[in-house]
């Protein structure tokens, strides 16, 4: 069984991390043997995650991989697609109370992994505690049939016909973070919890979303630290294409970044007006017409009939251009439906990063119980921006807790043709 990969897989190179990590902290210590059995059972239901990339002429195919999945009794990272992962583009592990899932971002995105995560947790939890209180009708079971919409190649062969849309241009120069704010000695994460009701009560006053509201607060933090900012702050807000491609069940990585431009004069405005500006840009640049343009850019950028090397070069340039000019990035996949599993979970963190990129600042937002769980990620240790961000949150009388910090690592990917 073969699967057609996302074109972005061709652009994977050593300048970018092409993986993300989910860390699910349970309320009790994880049983490695039970977790291993649960993974082996659940992956029967998800054959499109059990793949390895291989060259086939001038193309890459994802072949079904019969070799055992990498499941480790610790939090190690391995090179996905290599012998260390037995060729797989996904790996698992556990340590103390935490379950780890590492996935190639060219294989799937957070929304694509969500059904797998819930299926795995259901099998594990039901063995420990039974199924009472779990919404089994909303969880994919190992004996459920696999729908083609889960794994089918999501992009059309040709650009989608649509009227051109004129969108505001992204400035050629944007504000850059202070290179002295981090130690730049590897990836570092701070974990924050914010009550959902308290934050959304403030955000909703100006029709804000979690992403737009948090983007505004970080923008305000930057101006609090540097009153002489004379260039636009550009926030890359993660957005996904499932709606315009009509592929709601797709596991593929279908995310893009919307550039939200915040010019210096907005720093004098109040939070509500700033939030309206950000929300307006997200709606405009993330609308259906703009989505069609973004999908078409990817389709046009991928040279179907070119050589393997040319395909790699084209997709590497596309990936580079997609993050150019960013001050910071923020991602939120939406409020998760835990189907009753939240009773057994303490926290959830998603880790991402940009390899060999200094001055990185990324925020990943998840929901657990009644809280937003934020992972505030940087290219090194340093609380300059974190403290200013927390100060802006508290200035609005929104409770926020710093619950942990750590250096973290991400898997590399064995890149074909490197």
MARKOLPA-816220 format. One record per residue (C-alpha): x, y, z; residue in three letters. Coordinates in nm, 2 decimals, decimal comma. Each point is the difference from the previous one (the first is absolute). Last residue first. Example, Ala and Ser with C-alpha at 12.3 -4.5 7.8 and 13.67 -1.06 7.14 Angstrom:
BEGIN
        x        y        z   res
     1,37    -0,11     0,71   SER
    -0,14    -0,34     0,07   ALA
END
This chain:
BEGIN
        x        y        z   res
     2,05     1,49     0,11   UNK
    -0,20    -0,19    -0,26   UNK
    -0,26    -0,13     0,24   UNK
     0,01     0,18     0,33   UNK
     0,02    -0,20     0,32   UNK
    -0,21     0,21     0,23   UNK
     0,12     0,17     0,32   UNK
    -0,19    -0,06     0,32   UNK
    -0,05     0,30     0,23   UNK
     0,18     0,09     0,32   UNK
    -0,11     0,18     0,31   UNK
     0,15     0,23     0,27   UNK
    -0,25     0,04     0,27   UNK
    -0,24     0,23     0,19   UNK
    -0,30    -0,06     0,22   UNK
    -0,33     0,11     0,14   UNK
     0,00     0,38    -0,07   UNK
    -0,35     0,09     0,11   UNK
    -0,24     0,26    -0,15   UNK
    -0,30     0,17     0,14   UNK
    -0,16     0,27    -0,22   UNK
    -0,03     0,34     0,18   UNK
     0,08     0,19    -0,33   UNK
     0,34     0,10     0,14   UNK
     0,05    -0,36     0,07   UNK
     0,02    -0,09    -0,36   UNK
     0,23     0,29    -0,09   UNK
     0,23    -0,10     0,29   UNK
     0,01    -0,36    -0,12   UNK
     0,12     0,12    -0,35   UNK
     0,26     0,23     0,16   UNK
     0,13    -0,30     0,21   UNK
     0,02    -0,23    -0,30   UNK
     0,17     0,25    -0,22   UNK
     0,30     0,05     0,23   UNK
    -0,02    -0,34     0,15   UNK
     0,31    -0,16    -0,15   UNK
     0,10    -0,35    -0,11   UNK
     0,06    -0,08    -0,36   UNK
    -0,15     0,00    -0,34   UNK
    -0,34     0,07     0,15   UNK
    -0,33    -0,18     0,06   UNK
    -0,30     0,11     0,21   UNK
    -0,21    -0,31     0,04   UNK
    -0,35     0,11     0,10   UNK
    -0,27    -0,21     0,16   UNK
    -0,33     0,17    -0,01   UNK
    -0,20    -0,11     0,30   UNK
    -0,33    -0,15     0,10   UNK
     0,09    -0,36    -0,08   UNK
     0,30     0,00    -0,24   UNK
     0,00     0,23    -0,30   UNK
     0,31     0,06    -0,22   UNK
     0,19     0,31    -0,11   UNK
     0,34    -0,01    -0,16   UNK
     0,21     0,32     0,03   UNK
     0,31     0,05    -0,21   UNK
     0,30     0,23     0,05   UNK
     0,32    -0,07    -0,20   UNK
     0,29     0,24     0,05   UNK
     0,24    -0,23    -0,18   UNK
    -0,10    -0,25    -0,27   UNK
     0,22    -0,31    -0,04   UNK
    -0,30    -0,22     0,03   UNK
    -0,34     0,17     0,03   UNK
    -0,22    -0,14     0,28   UNK
    -0,31    -0,19     0,10   UNK
    -0,11    -0,14     0,33   UNK
    -0,37    -0,07     0,09   UNK
    -0,09    -0,03     0,36   UNK
    -0,29    -0,18     0,18   UNK
    -0,08     0,00     0,37   UNK
    -0,15    -0,19     0,29   UNK
    -0,18    -0,28    -0,19   UNK
    -0,22    -0,27     0,14   UNK
    -0,32     0,19     0,03   UNK
     0,07     0,16    -0,34   UNK
    -0,08    -0,33    -0,16   UNK
    -0,38     0,08     0,00   UNK
    -0,02     0,04    -0,38   UNK
     0,30     0,24     0,00   UNK
    -0,16     0,24    -0,25   UNK
     0,28     0,25    -0,05   UNK
    -0,05     0,37    -0,02   UNK
     0,17     0,13    -0,31   UNK
     0,32    -0,08    -0,19   UNK
     0,19     0,30     0,15   UNK
     0,33     0,12    -0,13   UNK
     0,21     0,31     0,05   UNK
     0,32     0,13    -0,17   UNK
     0,23     0,28     0,07   UNK
     0,18     0,29    -0,18   UNK
    -0,04    -0,17    -0,35   UNK
     0,16     0,15    -0,31   UNK
     0,04    -0,33    -0,19   UNK
    -0,19    -0,30     0,14   UNK
    -0,18    -0,11    -0,32   UNK
     0,29     0,12    -0,22   UNK
     0,23    -0,27     0,14   UNK
    -0,26    -0,27    -0,05   UNK
    -0,05     0,10    -0,36   UNK
     0,37     0,01    -0,06   UNK
     0,04    -0,35     0,14   UNK
    -0,29    -0,11    -0,21   UNK
     0,16     0,12    -0,32   UNK
     0,34    -0,14     0,08   UNK
    -0,14    -0,35     0,09   UNK
    -0,20    -0,01    -0,31   UNK
     0,30     0,10    -0,21   UNK
     0,21    -0,28     0,16   UNK
    -0,28    -0,26    -0,07   UNK
    -0,01     0,11    -0,36   UNK
    -0,30     0,21    -0,13   UNK
    -0,33    -0,12    -0,13   UNK
    -0,21     0,09     0,31   UNK
     0,18     0,34     0,06   UNK
    -0,15     0,10     0,34   UNK
    -0,02     0,38     0,02   UNK
    -0,33     0,01    -0,20   UNK
    -0,18    -0,24     0,24   UNK
     0,14     0,19     0,30   UNK
    -0,10     0,34    -0,13   UNK
    -0,34    -0,14    -0,10   UNK
    -0,07    -0,11     0,36   UNK
     0,08     0,35     0,12   UNK
    -0,22     0,17    -0,26   UNK
    -0,28    -0,23     0,08   UNK
     0,04     0,08     0,37   UNK
    -0,01     0,37    -0,07   UNK
    -0,34    -0,05    -0,18   UNK
    -0,13    -0,22     0,29   UNK
     0,10     0,25     0,27   UNK
     0,32    -0,03     0,21   UNK
     0,15     0,33    -0,12   UNK
    -0,32     0,20     0,06   UNK
    -0,11    -0,18     0,32   UNK
     0,35     0,00     0,15   UNK
     0,05     0,37    -0,10   UNK
    -0,33     0,10     0,16   UNK
     0,09    -0,19     0,32   UNK
     0,33     0,18     0,02   UNK
    -0,16     0,34    -0,04   UNK
    -0,28    -0,08     0,24   UNK
     0,24    -0,11     0,26   UNK
     0,20     0,32    -0,03   UNK
    -0,33     0,19     0,05   UNK
    -0,09    -0,20     0,31   UNK
     0,35     0,02     0,15   UNK
     0,02     0,38    -0,01   UNK
     0,19     0,19    -0,27   UNK
     0,34     0,16     0,04   UNK
     0,18    -0,31    -0,12   UNK
    -0,20     0,02    -0,32   UNK
     0,24     0,27    -0,12   UNK
     0,28    -0,26    -0,03   UNK
    -0,16    -0,21    -0,27   UNK
    -0,15    -0,34     0,07   UNK
     0,01    -0,23    -0,30   UNK
    -0,17    -0,34     0,03   UNK
     0,16    -0,24    -0,24   UNK
    -0,22    -0,31    -0,04   UNK
     0,20    -0,32     0,04   UNK
    -0,10    -0,32    -0,18   UNK
    -0,12    -0,34     0,11   UNK
    -0,12    -0,30    -0,19   UNK
     0,23    -0,27     0,14   UNK
    -0,19    -0,31    -0,11   UNK
    -0,23    -0,20     0,23   UNK
    -0,30     0,09    -0,21   UNK
    -0,34    -0,04     0,16   UNK
    -0,13     0,35    -0,08   UNK
     0,12    -0,01    -0,36   UNK
    -0,22     0,25    -0,19   UNK
     0,31     0,17    -0,14   UNK
    -0,13     0,34     0,11   UNK
    -0,09    -0,13     0,35   UNK
     0,31    -0,20     0,06   UNK
     0,24     0,28    -0,08   UNK
     0,15     0,09     0,33   UNK
     0,11     0,31     0,18   UNK
     0,29     0,08     0,23   UNK
     0,05     0,36     0,09   UNK
     0,33     0,15    -0,10   UNK
     0,04     0,33     0,19   UNK
     0,18     0,28    -0,17   UNK
     0,10     0,30     0,21   UNK
     0,04     0,30    -0,22   UNK
     0,31     0,21     0,02   UNK
     0,08     0,30     0,21   UNK
     0,02    -0,15     0,35   UNK
     0,13     0,27     0,23   UNK
    -0,21    -0,08     0,30   UNK
     0,18    -0,34     0,04   UNK
    -0,10    -0,22     0,29   UNK
    -0,36     0,12     0,02   UNK
    -0,02     0,00    -0,37   UNK
     0,09    -0,37    -0,01   UNK
    -0,25    -0,08     0,28   UNK
    -0,27     0,18    -0,20   UNK
     0,07    -0,22    -0,30   UNK
    -0,01    -0,30     0,23   UNK
    -0,34     0,11     0,14   UNK
    -0,13     0,06    -0,35   UNK
     0,11    -0,34    -0,12   UNK
    -0,17    -0,16     0,30   UNK
    -0,33     0,17    -0,09   UNK
     0,02    -0,10    -0,37   UNK
     0,08    -0,36     0,08   UNK
    -0,26    -0,04     0,27   UNK
    -0,27     0,15    -0,22   UNK
    -0,12     0,35     0,02   UNK
    -0,35     0,14    -0,05   UNK
     0,10     0,32     0,18   UNK
    -0,15    -0,08     0,34   UNK
     0,06    -0,37    -0,08   UNK
     0,37     0,03     0,09   UNK
    -0,07     0,13     0,35   UNK
    -0,25    -0,27     0,10   UNK
     0,21    -0,24    -0,21   UNK
     0,29     0,04     0,24   UNK
    -0,20    -0,06     0,32   UNK
    -0,20    -0,29    -0,14   UNK
     0,30    -0,18    -0,14   UNK
     0,20     0,01     0,32   UNK
     0,37     0,06    -0,09   UNK
     0,27    -0,26     0,04   UNK
     0,36     0,07    -0,10   UNK
     0,29    -0,23    -0,09   UNK
     0,34     0,14    -0,09   UNK
     0,21    -0,16    -0,27   UNK
     0,36     0,00    -0,11   UNK
     0,17    -0,10    -0,33   UNK
     0,37     0,00    -0,02   UNK
     0,28     0,21     0,13   UNK
    -0,12     0,33    -0,15   UNK
     0,05     0,17     0,35   UNK
    -0,31     0,20    -0,07   UNK
    -0,09     0,37     0,03   UNK
     0,34     0,11    -0,14   UNK
    -0,11    -0,04    -0,36   UNK
    -0,28     0,25     0,07   UNK
    -0,30    -0,09    -0,22   UNK
    -0,03     0,13    -0,36   UNK
    -0,26     0,25    -0,11   UNK
    -0,10    -0,04    -0,36   UNK
     0,15     0,10    -0,33   UNK
    -0,15    -0,07    -0,35   UNK
    -0,34     0,07     0,13   UNK
    -0,27    -0,25    -0,07   UNK
    -0,24     0,12    -0,27   UNK
    -0,36     0,05     0,06   UNK
    -0,22    -0,25    -0,19   UNK
    -0,13     0,04    -0,36   UNK
    -0,22    -0,30    -0,09   UNK
     0,01    -0,17    -0,33   UNK
    -0,32    -0,16    -0,12   UNK
     0,01    -0,37     0,04   UNK
     0,08    -0,32    -0,19   UNK
     0,19    -0,25     0,23   UNK
     0,35    -0,07    -0,12   UNK
     0,05    -0,34    -0,16   UNK
     0,05    -0,35     0,13   UNK
    -0,22     0,06     0,30   UNK
     0,15    -0,03     0,35   UNK
    -0,13    -0,23     0,27   UNK
     0,18    -0,33    -0,08   UNK
    -0,24    -0,26     0,16   UNK
     0,09    -0,11     0,35   UNK
    -0,29     0,08     0,23   UNK
    -0,25     0,05    -0,29   UNK
     0,05    -0,36    -0,10   UNK
    -0,19    -0,10     0,32   UNK
     0,16    -0,28     0,21   UNK
    -0,24    -0,25     0,14   UNK
    -0,05    -0,02     0,37   UNK
     0,16    -0,30     0,18   UNK
     0,28     0,20     0,17   UNK
    -0,26     0,25     0,13   UNK
    -0,03     0,37    -0,11   UNK
    -0,14     0,21     0,28   UNK
    -0,32     0,21    -0,02   UNK
    -0,24    -0,29     0,07   UNK
     0,22    -0,11     0,29   UNK
    -0,09     0,31     0,21   UNK
     0,17    -0,12     0,32   UNK
    -0,19     0,02     0,33   UNK
     0,04    -0,37     0,08   UNK
     0,26    -0,16    -0,23   UNK
     0,22    -0,18     0,25   UNK
     0,27     0,13     0,23   UNK
     0,34    -0,14    -0,10   UNK
    -0,09    -0,19    -0,32   UNK
    -0,24     0,27    -0,10   UNK
     0,26     0,27     0,05   UNK
     0,26    -0,16    -0,23   UNK
    -0,25    -0,08    -0,28   UNK
    -0,16     0,34     0,03   UNK
     0,33     0,18     0,01   UNK
     0,10    -0,16    -0,32   UNK
    -0,33     0,08    -0,18   UNK
     0,02     0,36     0,13   UNK
     0,35     0,05    -0,13   UNK
    -0,08    -0,15    -0,33   UNK
    -0,30     0,22    -0,05   UNK
     0,21     0,31     0,08   UNK
     0,29    -0,08    -0,22   UNK
    -0,15     0,17    -0,31   UNK
    -0,10     0,31     0,20   UNK
     0,36     0,03     0,13   UNK
     0,15    -0,03    -0,34   UNK
     0,10    -0,31    -0,20   UNK
     0,27    -0,17    -0,21   UNK
     0,20     0,31    -0,09   UNK
    -0,01     0,10     0,36   UNK
     0,18    -0,32     0,08   UNK
    -0,14    -0,13     0,33   UNK
     0,13    -0,05     0,35   UNK
    -0,25    -0,14     0,26   UNK
     0,10     0,02     0,36   UNK
    -0,20    -0,14     0,30   UNK
     0,07     0,16     0,34   UNK
    -0,05    -0,12     0,36   UNK
     0,35    -0,14     0,06   UNK
     0,15    -0,03    -0,35   UNK
    -0,17    -0,12    -0,31   UNK
     0,09    -0,04    -0,37   UNK
    -0,14    -0,01    -0,35   UNK
     0,13     0,04    -0,35   UNK
    -0,13     0,12    -0,34   UNK
     0,16     0,03    -0,34   UNK
     0,10    -0,37     0,00   UNK
     0,31    -0,13    -0,16   UNK
     0,09    -0,23     0,28   UNK
     0,01     0,30     0,23   UNK
     0,37    -0,02     0,06   UNK
     0,05    -0,14    -0,35   UNK
    -0,11     0,34    -0,13   UNK
    -0,33     0,15    -0,11   UNK
    -0,03     0,18     0,33   UNK
     0,33     0,08     0,16   UNK
    -0,05    -0,08     0,37   UNK
    -0,11     0,20     0,30   UNK
     0,02    -0,15     0,35   UNK
    -0,28     0,05     0,26   UNK
     0,02    -0,34     0,17   UNK
    -0,13    -0,36    -0,03   UNK
     0,01     0,02    -0,38   UNK
    -0,24    -0,11    -0,27   UNK
     0,13    -0,01    -0,35   UNK
    -0,26    -0,18    -0,22   UNK
     0,08    -0,35    -0,11   UNK
     0,08    -0,05    -0,37   UNK
    -0,30    -0,04    -0,23   UNK
     0,05     0,34    -0,16   UNK
    -0,27     0,10    -0,25   UNK
     0,18     0,20    -0,27   UNK
     0,01     0,37    -0,03   UNK
     0,10     0,10    -0,35   UNK
     0,26     0,26    -0,10   UNK
     0,04     0,09    -0,37   UNK
     0,26     0,02    -0,27   UNK
     0,02    -0,38    -0,04   UNK
    -0,16    -0,15     0,31   UNK
     0,20     0,12     0,30   UNK
    -0,12    -0,12     0,34   UNK
    -0,17     0,15     0,30   UNK
    -0,11    -0,23     0,29   UNK
    -0,36    -0,07     0,11   UNK
    -0,20    -0,11     0,30   UNK
    -0,20     0,33     0,03   UNK
    -0,21    -0,09    -0,30   UNK
    -0,08    -0,34     0,15   UNK
    -0,21     0,17     0,28   UNK
    -0,24    -0,26     0,13   UNK
     0,27    -0,27     0,04   UNK
     0,19     0,28     0,18   UNK
    -0,25    -0,03     0,30   UNK
     0,10    -0,35     0,09   UNK
     0,37     0,04     0,00   UNK
    -0,03     0,33     0,18   UNK
    -0,21    -0,16     0,27   UNK
     0,24    -0,28     0,05   UNK
     0,29     0,24     0,04   UNK
    -0,20     0,22     0,24   UNK
    -0,08    -0,31     0,21   UNK
     0,37    -0,09     0,02   UNK
     0,11     0,36     0,08   UNK
    -0,25     0,05     0,28   UNK
    -0,03     0,38     0,03   UNK
     0,01     0,15     0,36   UNK
    -0,33     0,15     0,10   UNK
    -0,18     0,33    -0,08   UNK
     0,12    -0,02    -0,37   UNK
     0,23     0,26    -0,16   UNK
    -0,04    -0,01    -0,38   UNK
     0,31     0,13    -0,18   UNK
    -0,06     0,05    -0,38   UNK
     0,32     0,06    -0,20   UNK
     0,04     0,16    -0,34   UNK
     0,22    -0,08    -0,29   UNK
     0,15     0,15    -0,31   UNK
     0,26     0,20     0,18   UNK
     0,14     0,24    -0,25   UNK
     0,34     0,08    -0,15   UNK
     0,10    -0,37    -0,05   UNK
    -0,25    -0,03    -0,28   UNK
    -0,35    -0,11    -0,07   UNK
    -0,12     0,15    -0,33   UNK
    -0,11    -0,32    -0,16   UNK
    -0,22    -0,07     0,30   UNK
    -0,18     0,32    -0,08   UNK
    -0,17    -0,17    -0,29   UNK
    -0,22    -0,20     0,25   UNK
     0,06    -0,36    -0,06   UNK
    -0,19    -0,25    -0,23   UNK
    -0,07    -0,32     0,19   UNK
     0,11    -0,36    -0,09   UNK
    -0,15    -0,33     0,11   UNK
END
